[in-house]
Amino acid sequence: MNRVHLVPASFVWPFLEFLQDIGAPSGRFMACAGIPEHAFESQECLLPLHSLTRFAEFASRAEGFHLGLEVGRRTSLHRFGDYGLAILSSSTLKEALVTSERYCRLYNPGLRLMVLAEGNNVILRHRYPREFGEGYLQLEAYTLMIQINQAQQWFGSNWLPPEVHVDPKLAHEIRRFENLAGCQIVETNGATE
């Protein structure tokens, strides 16, 4: 039996708002992905994650740029309801990372998030199921940028991770994304970190 990962509409709401801001036909992308227009009437409405990945992929291809990177760059954790507020309420970065890891599956059951310590380094690793097709790359990029935003709240807006490990299919787009120009991009078939 296949699992259906349900996530609140607030997870993808920033994609919809961005597309509306640039005048893109978001209703057409939603229809192509099998998402009814009323699905975004409430940010707490639960939607199948596989439909959201198709929505992001259709929109990205039609608009001609990597939507996950751009939308993730603009998205703050406060957009994610109680989950985001719990992370933002943390008194230390360590507490924020532990909270993020501990509760992410309640907010997004399709996301595997791990926080690992390696010497003096902290590794943030995330992964989406590959059964979503190419659309998972949009979510990988979206989550990567949100994780960077989270760290920048502690280290300052100019902070960038020294290395980003990503799927080879995503590496080319990340190398072209000027917001990550200072990062070494390492291609890996494992999780994004």
C-alpha positions in Angstrom: 0.0 0.0 0.0 1.4 3.4 -1.0 1.5 6.1 1.7 0.0 9.5 1.0 1.9 12.3 2.7 -0.4 15.1 3.7 0.9 18.6 4.4 -0.8 21.8 5.3 -1.4 24.2 2.5 0.7 26.7 4.4 3.8 24.6 3.3 3.2 25.5 -0.3 1.4 28.8 0.2 4.6 30.8 -0.5 4.8 29.2 -4.0 1.2 30.3 -4.8 1.8 33.8 -3.5 5.0 34.2 -5.5 3.4 32.9 -8.7 0.5 35.4 -8.2 2.9 38.2 -7.6 4.7 37.6 -10.9 1.3 37.2 -12.7 1.8 33.5 -13.5 -1.3 31.4 -14.2 -1.2 29.5 -10.8 -4.8 28.2 -11.3 -3.6 26.4 -14.5 -0.6 24.8 -12.6 -2.9 23.7 -9.8 -5.3 22.1 -12.3 -2.4 20.3 -14.0 -1.3 18.9 -10.6 -4.8 17.9 -9.7 -5.2 20.4 -6.9 -8.7 22.0 -6.7 -8.6 25.8 -6.4 -10.5 25.8 -3.1 -7.6 23.9 -1.6 -5.8 27.1 -0.7 -8.8 28.7 1.0 -7.3 27.7 4.4 -3.6 27.4 5.2 -4.4 24.5 7.4 -6.1 22.5 4.6 -4.3 19.2 4.1 -3.0 18.4 0.7 -1.1 15.4 -0.8 2.6 16.2 -1.0 2.9 14.5 -4.4 0.4 16.9 -5.8 2.3 19.8 -4.4 5.5 18.6 -6.0 3.8 18.3 -9.4 2.4 21.8 -8.9 5.9 23.2 -8.1 7.5 21.4 -11.1 4.8 22.4 -13.6 5.1 26.1 -12.5 8.9 26.0 -12.5 9.1 24.6 -16.1 6.5 27.0 -17.4 8.1 30.0 -15.8 11.6 29.0 -16.8 13.5 29.2 -13.5 14.0 27.1 -10.4 11.0 28.0 -8.3 12.1 26.1 -5.2 15.2 28.2 -4.8 13.6 31.5 -5.4 10.5 30.9 -3.2 12.6 29.3 -0.4 14.9 32.3 -0.4 11.8 34.5 0.3 10.2 32.3 2.9 10.4 32.7 6.6 9.6 30.0 9.2 6.8 32.2 10.6 4.8 31.1 7.5 4.6 27.5 8.9 2.1 28.1 11.7 2.9 26.5 15.1 5.8 24.5 13.7 7.6 27.6 12.5 6.7 29.6 15.7 8.2 26.8 17.9 11.4 27.0 16.0 11.5 30.8 16.0 10.8 30.8 19.8 14.0 28.9 20.5 16.5 30.7 22.7 19.6 29.1 21.0 20.4 27.9 17.5 20.9 24.4 18.9 17.4 24.5 20.4 16.0 25.7 17.1 17.7 22.9 15.2 16.6 20.2 17.7 13.0 21.6 17.6 13.0 21.6 13.8 14.2 18.0 13.6 11.9 16.8 16.3 8.7 18.2 15.0 9.2 18.4 11.2 7.4 15.0 10.6 4.3 16.4 12.3 4.2 19.3 9.9 5.5 17.6 6.8 5.5 13.7 7.0 7.2 13.5 3.6 10.3 15.3 4.8 13.2 13.5 6.5 15.2 16.1 8.5 18.4 15.3 10.5 20.7 17.5 12.5 24.2 15.9 12.9 27.3 17.1 14.7 30.6 16.4 13.2 33.5 17.9 15.2 32.9 21.6 15.3 30.5 21.4 12.3 26.7 21.0 12.2 25.2 19.2 9.3 21.6 19.9 8.3 20.4 17.0 6.2 17.0 16.7 4.5 15.4 14.4 2.0 12.1 13.9 0.2 10.8 10.7 -1.3 12.1 10.2 -4.8 8.8 8.6 -5.9 7.5 12.1 -6.5 9.5 12.3 -9.7 11.4 15.4 -10.7 9.2 17.6 -8.5 11.0 16.5 -5.4 13.9 18.7 -6.6 11.8 21.8 -6.1 11.1 20.8 -2.5 14.7 19.9 -1.9 15.8 23.4 -3.1 12.9 25.1 -1.2 13.8 23.4 2.1 17.5 24.1 1.6 16.9 27.8 1.3 14.6 27.8 4.3 17.3 26.1 6.3 19.8 28.7 5.2 17.3 31.4 6.2 16.9 29.8 9.6 20.7 29.8 10.2 21.0 33.4 8.9 18.7 34.5 11.7 21.4 33.5 14.1 24.6 34.3 12.1 23.4 37.3 10.1 22.0 37.7 6.6 25.3 37.4 4.8 26.1 33.9 6.3 26.2 31.0 3.9 27.1 27.4 4.5 30.7 26.6 3.4 29.4 23.5 1.5 26.1 22.4 0.1 25.7 18.7 -0.9 22.9 18.2 -3.4 21.5 15.8 -6.0 23.4 16.2 -9.3 20.2 17.2 -11.0 19.9 20.2 -8.7 23.6 21.2 -8.6 23.6 23.0 -11.9 20.7 25.3 -10.8 22.2 26.0 -7.4 25.6 27.0 -9.0 23.7 29.5 -11.2 21.7 30.9 -8.2 23.5 34.0 -7.2 22.3 33.9 -3.5 24.5 30.8 -3.1 27.5 32.0 -5.0 29.8 31.7 -2.0 29.1 28.0 -1.4 31.0 25.0 -2.6 28.5 22.8 -4.3 29.1 19.1 -4.0 27.1 16.6 -6.0 25.8 13.6 -4.1 23.1 11.0 -4.6 22.2 11.1 -0.9 20.3 13.7 1.1 20.6 17.4 0.6 22.9 19.0 3.3 
